Amino acid sequence: MSIARSSGLSYWEELNDSWNRFWFAPASPLPLCALRIGVGACLVLYLLILSPDVLVWMGAQGMLPPELYQQLVVGSDPVNRYAYWSIFNVLPSNALVLAVHYLFLLVAILFTAGVFTRVTAVLAFVALLQYIHRASFLTSQVEPLLSMLLMYLCLGPCGAAFSFDAWRKSPAERARALEPSWTANVSLRLIQVHLAMFYVMMAAAKLQGDIWWRGDAIWTLMSTTRSRLFDWSGIRNAGYLINLWTHLHVLYELTFAALVWNRLTRPIVLWAGVVVWLLMLLASGLVTFSLLMIVASLAFVPATAFRPQR
């Protein structure tokens, strides 16, 4: 045994090399580009759903005027004044609120199409924050996941392919843009780690509620008439099916973070996720969130899956 190995230096060097490879080894930007399209489309959908009520919540004469918002949310703390700043708090008229809203929608469309992606990626992330800061009490599980994905997409070359930016480049420039880079890897790894933690937190939250332990949670979602897409009353007596569905959903969230890192179980977990979240979409009507969970899983799909077959 060498002196270095006996003193533990080789172990720590190997650990350091593994850490550096995990975070900084060059990776293809193709998964990021696919994520850009999916995340951008979800952002467009989010803004379109909000459009009919944008004046109700963001308008100067809406249900929560900027003055009242300042009192309830910002308060007298000067730090909150900057932490919760939103352009919608300073727009004096509804016409300007609508103009800014549709400008943000245009930014989201341009980002999805990959037009000046380095700029529109940052603008799309900042645009989403304006809504979150203006009406933070309206946020659901969609906004944290969507803002996380947008923020990390700002770090990598998500416009290198499947984009207007790539189309307007010469073949040589496109080839250079598709070369593996450490920035693409960092962006993907941050999404992967954050998504795994997101699953753990969702599962932990469900385990704290009796309704998930009893197996009634899926039926509760089905019976919420305001959001469901279909009338599920016909299966209200199928107790065993509903209980099985509920427990399998929790089991999937519990095991995702462990199984998705294994090369053998990863394809099974990712395809199972498509089924799990499509069923959740049909049961609950949480369209944007369910689609966003499927899109986020693209971070674990290898780059070879996005290369055109020759």
C-alpha positions in Angstrom: 0.0 0.0 0.0 1.4 3.4 -0.9 2.0 6.1 1.6 -0.6 8.4 0.0 -3.2 5.7 0.1 -2.4 4.7 3.7 -2.7 8.4 4.8 -6.0 8.8 3.1 -4.8 11.3 0.5 -5.9 9.0 -2.4 -9.4 8.7 -1.1 -9.9 12.4 -0.8 -8.3 13.1 -4.2 -10.7 10.6 -5.7 -13.6 12.2 -3.9 -12.5 15.6 -5.2 -12.2 14.3 -8.7 -15.7 12.8 -8.6 -17.1 16.0 -7.3 -15.4 18.0 -10.0 -16.6 15.6 -12.7 -20.1 15.7 -11.4 -20.4 19.5 -11.5 -17.8 20.7 -14.1 -17.3 18.0 -16.7 -18.2 19.2 -20.1 -21.8 18.2 -21.1 -23.9 18.6 -24.2 -26.3 21.5 -24.2 -29.1 19.6 -26.0 -31.0 18.6 -22.8 -31.0 22.3 -21.8 -32.3 23.3 -25.2 -35.2 20.8 -24.9 -35.8 22.1 -21.3 -36.0 25.7 -22.7 -38.8 24.8 -25.0 -40.8 22.9 -22.4 -40.3 25.4 -19.6 -40.9 28.4 -21.9 -44.2 26.8 -23.1 -45.3 26.3 -19.5 -44.4 30.0 -18.8 -46.5 31.0 -21.8 -49.4 28.8 -20.5 -49.0 30.3 -17.0 -49.3 33.9 -18.3 -52.2 33.0 -20.6 -54.2 31.5 -17.8 -53.5 34.6 -15.7 -54.4 37.1 -18.5 -58.2 37.3 -17.8 -57.6 38.2 -14.2 -54.4 40.2 -14.5 -56.2 43.5 -13.7 -58.0 42.0 -10.8 -54.7 41.1 -9.0 -52.1 43.3 -10.6 -54.1 46.4 -11.5 -53.8 49.7 -9.6 -57.5 49.6 -8.8 -57.7 45.9 -8.4 -58.5 43.8 -5.3 -55.1 44.5 -3.8 -54.0 48.0 -4.6 -50.3 48.8 -4.3 -50.9 50.8 -1.2 -52.6 48.0 0.6 -50.0 45.5 -0.6 -47.3 47.7 0.9 -49.0 47.6 4.2 -49.8 43.9 4.3 -46.7 42.4 2.7 -43.9 44.9 2.6 -44.6 46.7 5.9 -42.0 49.0 7.4 -39.0 46.8 6.9 -36.8 48.5 4.3 -35.4 45.1 3.2 -38.8 43.9 2.1 -39.2 47.0 0.0 -36.5 45.6 -2.3 -37.1 41.9 -1.8 -40.7 42.2 -2.9 -40.3 44.9 -5.5 -42.5 44.5 -8.6 -43.0 46.7 -11.5 -46.8 46.2 -11.1 -46.6 48.1 -7.8 -45.5 51.3 -9.6 -47.7 51.3 -12.7 -50.4 54.0 -12.3 -53.0 52.8 -14.8 -54.6 49.6 -15.9 -53.6 50.3 -19.5 -49.9 50.1 -18.5 -50.5 47.0 -16.5 -52.0 45.3 -19.5 -49.2 46.6 -21.8 -46.5 45.2 -19.4 -48.3 41.9 -19.0 -48.5 41.3 -22.7 -44.9 42.5 -23.1 -43.9 39.8 -20.6 -46.0 37.3 -22.6 -44.0 38.2 -25.7 -40.8 37.8 -23.9 -41.9 34.3 -22.8 -42.7 33.4 -26.4 -39.4 34.7 -27.7 -37.6 32.7 -25.0 -39.4 29.5 -26.0 -38.5 30.0 -29.6 -34.9 30.7 -28.7 -34.7 34.3 -29.9 -31.7 36.1 -28.4 -31.9 33.4 -25.7 -29.2 34.8 -23.5 -31.2 38.0 -23.0 -34.7 36.6 -23.1 -33.8 33.9 -20.6 -33.0 36.5 -18.0 -35.9 38.7 -18.9 -38.3 35.7 -18.6 -37.0 34.9 -15.2 -37.3 38.5 -14.1 -40.8 38.7 -15.6 -42.1 35.8 -13.5 -40.7 37.4 -10.4 -42.8 40.5 -11.0 -46.0 38.4 -10.6 -44.7 36.5 -7.6 -43.7 39.7 -5.8 -46.9 41.5 -6.6 -49.3 38.8 -5.5 -47.2 36.4 -3.4 -50.3 35.1 -1.6 -51.6 33.7 -5.0 -48.5 31.5 -5.5 -48.9 27.7 -5.6 -46.5 24.9 -6.2 -46.1 26.1 -9.8 -44.2 29.3 -9.1 -41.3 27.8 -7.1 -40.7 25.1 -9.6 -41.0 27.4 -12.6 -38.8 30.1 -11.2 -36.2 27.5 -10.3 -36.0 26.1 -13.8 -35.9 29.6 -15.4 -33.1 30.7 -13.1 -30.9 27.7 -13.9 -31.6 28.0 -17.6 -30.1 31.5 -17.5 -26.7 29.9 -16.6 -26.3 27.5 -19.5 -26.4 27.7 -23.3 -30.1 26.7 -23.6 -30.3 28.4 -27.1 -27.6 26.3 -28.7 -30.1 24.1 -30.6 -33.8 24.0 -31.5 -33.9 27.8 -31.6 -33.9 30.9 -33.8 -30.4 31.7 -32.5 -29.1 28.4 -33.9 -31.0 28.7 -37.2 -29.4 32.1 -38.0 -25.9 30.8 -37.4 -23.6 29.1 -40.0 -23.1 25.4 -39.8 -19.6 25.9 -38.3 -21.0 28.2 -35.6 -23.8 25.8 -34.8 -21.3 23.0 -34.4 -19.2 25.1 -32.0 -22.3 26.0 -30.0 -23.2 22.4 -29.6 -19.8 21.4 -28.2 -19.9 20.1 -24.6 -19.3 22.8 -22.0 -19.0 23.0 -18.2 -21.7 25.7 -18.1 -24.2 23.3 -19.6 -23.3 20.7 -17.0 -23.6 23.1 -14.1 -27.0 24.2 -15.3 -28.2 20.6 -15.7 -26.8 19.4 -12.4 -28.4 22.3 -10.5 -31.8 21.4 -12.0 -31.3 17.7 -11.3 -30.3 18.2 -7.7 -33.0 20.8 -7.0 -35.7 18.6 -8.7 -34.7 15.6 -6.5 -34.9 17.8 -3.4 -38.3 19.0 -4.6 -39.6 15.5 -4.8 -38.3 14.8 -1.3 -40.1 17.8 0.1 -43.3 17.0 -1.7 -43.3 13.4 -0.3 -42.4 14.7 3.2 -45.3 17.2 3.1 -47.7 14.4 2.0 -46.6 12.1 4.8 -47.5 14.8 7.3 -51.1 14.7 6.2 -53.6 12.0 7.3 -55.4 12.2 4.1 -52.5 10.7 2.2 -52.0 8.0 4.8 -55.7 7.0 4.6 -55.5 6.9 0.8 -58.2 9.5 0.2 -56.1 12.3 -1.2 -56.7 11.4 -4.9 -60.4 11.3 -4.4 -60.3 14.7 -2.7 -58.5 16.1 -5.7 -61.1 14.5 -8.0 -64.0 16.0 -6.1 -62.7 19.6 -6.4 -65.1 20.8 -8.9 -63.4 24.2 -9.5 -60.3 22.7 -11.0 -61.0 19.1 -12.2 -61.2 18.5 -15.9 -63.7 15.6 -15.7 -66.5 14.3 -13.5 -65.0 11.4 -11.6 -68.1 10.7 -9.5 -68.5 7.4 -11.3 -65.6 5.8 -9.4 -66.4 7.1 -6.0 -67.2 3.6 -4.8 -63.9 2.1 -6.2 -62.2 2.6 -2.8 -59.4 0.1 -3.4 -58.5 1.7 -6.7 -58.4 5.2 -5.2 -56.3 4.0 -2.2 -53.9 2.2 -4.5 -53.5 5.2 -6.7 -52.9 7.5 -3.8 -50.3 5.3 -2.2 -48.5 4.6 -5.5 -48.2 8.4 -6.1 -46.6 8.9 -2.7 -44.3 5.9 -3.3 -43.2 7.4 -6.6 -42.3 10.8 -5.0 -40.5 9.0 -2.1 -38.3 6.9 -4.4 -37.7 9.3 -7.2 -34.6 11.0 -5.6 -33.0 7.6 -5.0 -33.8 5.7 -8.2 -33.3 8.5 -10.8 -29.5 8.6 -10.3 -29.1 4.9 -11.2 -28.6 4.2 -14.9 -30.6 1.0 -14.8 -33.7 2.4 -13.0 -33.6 6.0 -14.5 -35.6 5.1 -17.7 -38.2 3.3 -15.6 -38.5 6.3 -13.2 -38.8 8.9 -16.0 -41.4 7.0 -18.0 -43.3 6.2 -14.8 -43.2 10.0 -14.1 -45.0 10.7 -17.4 -47.8 8.3 -16.4 -47.9 9.6 -12.8 -48.2 13.3 -13.7 -50.6 12.8 -16.6 -52.9 10.9 -14.2 -52.5 13.7 -11.7 -53.4 16.2 -14.4 -56.6 14.3 -15.3 -57.5 13.8 -11.6 -56.8 17.3 -10.3 -56.8 19.7 -13.2 -53.4 21.0 -12.2 -52.4 21.3 -15.8 -49.4 23.7 -15.6 -47.9 22.0 -12.6 -48.3 18.5 -13.9 -46.8 19.4 -17.3 -44.0 21.3 -15.6 -43.0 18.2 -13.6 -42.8 16.1 -16.8 -40.8 18.8 -18.5 -38.4 19.1 -15.5 -37.5 15.4 -15.8 -35.9 16.1 -19.2 -32.9 17.2 -17.2 -32.2 13.5 -16.6 -32.6 12.4 -20.2 -29.2 11.8 -21.9 -28.2 14.1 -24.7 -28.2 11.2 -27.2 -32.0 11.1 -27.0 -32.2 14.6 -28.5 -29.8 14.1 -31.4 -31.5 13.5 -34.8 -31.0 10.0 -36.2 -28.9 9.9 -39.3 
